[in-house]
């Protein structure tokens, strides 16, 4: 029984060390990121853009802006 437990313990240490030795993923190229990001986001409607301009004119930020945008889009 002690031999089986010892083997299991050694195997556990042997295999967990490999998991921590993996290389981190390479970061994406920053120059290509802006072009790719615009394709991932859906296009904004004319109503959304108009509401955003109105919120900018009123200098709204954070929760007040979110609340205003929600009401504006529903109107």
Secondary structure, DSSP 8 states (H G I E B T S, - for coil): -HHHHHHHHHHHHHHHHHHHT--------HHHHHHHHHHHS----HHHHHHHHHHHHTT--THHHHHHHHHHHH-
